[in-house]
Amino acid sequence: MRSISLGTKGRFELVVESRHLANQFKDIILPPIFATPMMILVMENAALNAVREFLDPGETALGTRIDVSHIAATPLGHRVHAEAEVVMVEGRRIEFRVAAWDEAEEIGRGTHERTVVDLSRMTESLAKKRRA
């Protein structure tokens, strides 16, 4: 991993489809609104996009912690985008400030942490776990 400057930013967006709705994840009686797990997905992808160019071949940055508030509902068909900003780098651990918006307003905010990992070591670890 190359050095990552504080303030480095990333972005990710998607259009809310039926597969992104809360009533697909929880109780079918929920209204057709953007699900919190999908908002988190958008935030995590923004964070990964912020640091992707600093990763060495064979590395990735896995999500290890998230603390967010989902503060506004988003209807089907709206475009949602998230932004992530690097606020701390400590060794292989990277902390981000994250926020998401739909076409009308901010819908969520919080913090997210990712850890840079070597994919070959992770693959070996998973293989050992499968054999156990």
Secondary structure as GFF3:
##gff-version 3
##sequence-region A 1 132
A	DSSP	beta_strand	9	15	.	.	.	ID=ss1
A	DSSP	three_ten_helix	18	20	.	.	.	ID=ss2
A	DSSP	alpha_helix	22	25	.	.	.	ID=ss3
A	DSSP	alpha_helix	36	51	.	.	.	ID=ss4
A	DSSP	three_ten_helix	52	54	.	.	.	ID=ss5
A	DSSP	beta_strand	59	70	.	.	.	ID=ss6
A	DSSP	beta_strand	79	90	.	.	.	ID=ss7
A	DSSP	beta_strand	93	101	.	.	.	ID=ss8
A	DSSP	beta_strand	106	118	.	.	.	ID=ss9
A	DSSP	alpha_helix	119	131	.	.	.	ID=ss10
###
